[in-house]
Amino acid sequence: FVLDESGSISYSDFQLETQGFMNALGSLPADGRLEVSIVGFSDSSDVVADKTLLTATGSNTLRNALDNNPKSDSGTNMSGAINTASSILSSSTAPSKIICLATDGAPDSESATMTAAANAKAAGITLAPIGIGLGSSGKNFLDSIASNPPIPNPTDFNEFGTVVRNVCVGIVQSAINLEL
């Protein structure tokens, strides 16, 4: 999971974004088949939770990491977030690797983000961005970096929780079914 923590997101919307990812986490099977990492980004990217096996204990660890993840008030270094998540995934032995990224804005550098996205996809990583209230240019940009466009673009953070659960969980469940 990759969360936008930038200054364009209000504190209450950040709480809704966090809750949306918690809902998605709670909808995934906690049977030890999945490994989840959480990355946050603003002007830089930070690993909120490194690879954690999704079990009952791991789920609690990830929830605590999300609960304690601070909001930032600066830029939108989306390329750094994709690169950080890709680095984590590159050292994983998982057969399917997915970045579920949420954002309400344009990246600080579209060209750097396009390069990071292309590198992630070339490494076999599925990139699933979700826009939140984006205008047409923001949505078009996220469509251009997504593995499977068009990307969802809920109008606000109240809708985001349902959308992130449906999108991220759906992609993971499809990957699990393909691996069986």
Secondary structure in CASP SS format (residue, H / E / C, confidence):
PFRMAT SS
TARGET T0000
AUTHOR 0000-0000-0000
METHOD secondary structure of the structure
MODEL  1
F C 1.00
V E 1.00
L E 1.00
D E 1.00
E C 1.00
S C 1.00
G C 1.00
S C 1.00
I C 1.00
S C 1.00
Y H 1.00
S H 1.00
D H 1.00
F H 1.00
Q H 1.00
L H 1.00
E H 1.00
T H 1.00
Q H 1.00
G H 1.00
F H 1.00
M H 1.00
N H 1.00
A H 1.00
L H 1.00
G H 1.00
S H 1.00
L C 1.00
P C 1.00
A C 1.00
D C 1.00
G C 1.00
R C 1.00
L C 1.00
E E 1.00
V E 1.00
S E 1.00
I E 1.00
V E 1.00
G E 1.00
F E 1.00
S C 1.00
D C 1.00
S C 1.00
S E 1.00
D E 1.00
V E 1.00
V E 1.00
A E 1.00
D E 1.00
K E 1.00
T E 1.00
L E 1.00
L C 1.00
T C 1.00
A H 1.00
T H 1.00
G H 1.00
S H 1.00
N H 1.00
T H 1.00
L H 1.00
R H 1.00
N H 1.00
A H 1.00
L H 1.00
D H 1.00
N C 1.00
N C 1.00
P C 1.00
K C 1.00
S C 1.00
D C 1.00
S C 1.00
G C 1.00
T C 1.00
N C 1.00
M H 1.00
S H 1.00
G H 1.00
A H 1.00
I H 1.00
N H 1.00
T H 1.00
A H 1.00
S H 1.00
S H 1.00
I H 1.00
L H 1.00
S H 1.00
S C 1.00
S C 1.00
T C 1.00
A C 1.00
P C 1.00
S C 1.00
K E 1.00
I E 1.00
I E 1.00
C E 1.00
L E 1.00
A E 1.00
T E 1.00
D C 1.00
G C 1.00
A C 1.00
P C 1.00
D C 1.00
S C 1.00
E H 1.00
S H 1.00
A H 1.00
T H 1.00
M H 1.00
T H 1.00
A H 1.00
A H 1.00
A H 1.00
N H 1.00
A H 1.00
K H 1.00
A H 1.00
A C 1.00
G C 1.00
I E 1.00
T E 1.00
L E 1.00
A E 1.00
P E 1.00
I E 1.00
G E 1.00
I C 1.00
G C 1.00
L C 1.00
G C 1.00
S H 1.00
S H 1.00
G H 1.00
K H 1.00
N H 1.00
F H 1.00
L H 1.00
D H 1.00
S H 1.00
I H 1.00
A C 1.00
S C 1.00
N C 1.00
P C 1.00
P C 1.00
I C 1.00
P C 1.00
N C 1.00
P C 1.00
T C 1.00
D C 1.00
F H 1.00
N H 1.00
E H 1.00
F H 1.00
G H 1.00
T H 1.00
V H 1.00
V H 1.00
R H 1.00
N H 1.00
V H 1.00
C H 1.00
V H 1.00
G H 1.00
I H 1.00
V H 1.00
Q H 1.00
S H 1.00
A H 1.00
I H 1.00
N H 1.00
L H 1.00
E H 1.00
L C 1.00
END
